[in-house]
C-alpha cells in the first residue's frame, strides 16, 4: 500500500484464493484486510458468468487514512467505506 496516498482509495475485484493460501505474503495481506479502512464484500458466484468466468470473487476496498495517527485510523474509515463497497457491488451485479 506504499503507493496509495493518504486519503486515497483502492478498490479491486479478486478471486477468493487469498483466503485459502498459507504464505508469509498472504498472511500480511490478510492482516492488511483486517485493519481499519479495509472492507471485503463477497460477490455472488456467477456474477461474471457472461464474461466467461464462474469463479467466486470478492470486492476489496481499502482507504488509506488521511491522518497518520493510529488512533484516527482505527476509528475513522470503516463506516465511510461501506456505502462505497455496496455501490460497487451493485454496479458489478448489473454487468
N, C-alpha and C positions, 0 to 999 in steps of 0.2 A: 504494500500500500504506500510505498515511499513516493510514488508518482501522483498520488491523489492529494490535491491541495486542501488546506484547511477549509471546511465548509463544502467541499466537493462531494459528489455522489457517484458511485459506481453501481450500475445495475446490469446483471448478466443472467442469461439462461444457461443452465448447466445440467449435465446428467446427474444422476444420484450416486455415481461411483465414489465421490468424495466421502460419502458416509460409510463405505464398506472397506476402503483401503486402510492398511495399518503401516504407515511410514512416518518418518520424522516430519517431512514436509506436510503431510496430510494432518498430522496432529497439530501443527502450527496453524494450518488453515482452519481447522475446527475450533481452535482457541480463538481465532480472529472472529469467527462467526458467532461465538458465544459472548463477544464483547458488546458493550453498549454501542448503539449506532448500526448494528447489523440486524438484518431481517432475512428469514428464509421462508419461502412460500412454496409448498408442493403444487405442481401443475398437474392436472389430471392426465393419466396415461391416455394416449391417443390424441392429445391436443395438436400434435404436429403430423398426424397421420396423412393428411392431404399433401404434405411436403415430402412424404416418403420415409418417415421415421415414426416408430411407435415406442421409443424408449421412454422410461419415466424421467421426468425432468423437474428441476426446481428453479425458482426465480430467486436470485440472491441480490439483495440491495445492501449497500454499505455507505454510510455517510461519515466522512472524516470530521471529527469535532472541529468547530470553528475556533474554540478556545483550547489552549494547550494543557489545561489542568485536568487531572484525572477526575476530580470531583465534579466538574462541569460535564465532562464526557459521560460520566456514569448516570447522570440524571436528565440530560437534555434531549437526546436524539431518538430513542426508540419509539415513543408515541408519535413523533412527527413523521417517521418513515412509513408507518402502517398504511395511511391513505395512498402513498406513492406505490407501495407494493400491490395493494388491491387494485389500483387503477391499471398498473402494468399487467397484472394477471388477467383483468377483464379485456384489455386490448389484445393480449395473446390469444385468449379464447375465441375472439372474433375472427381470427385469421382462417 
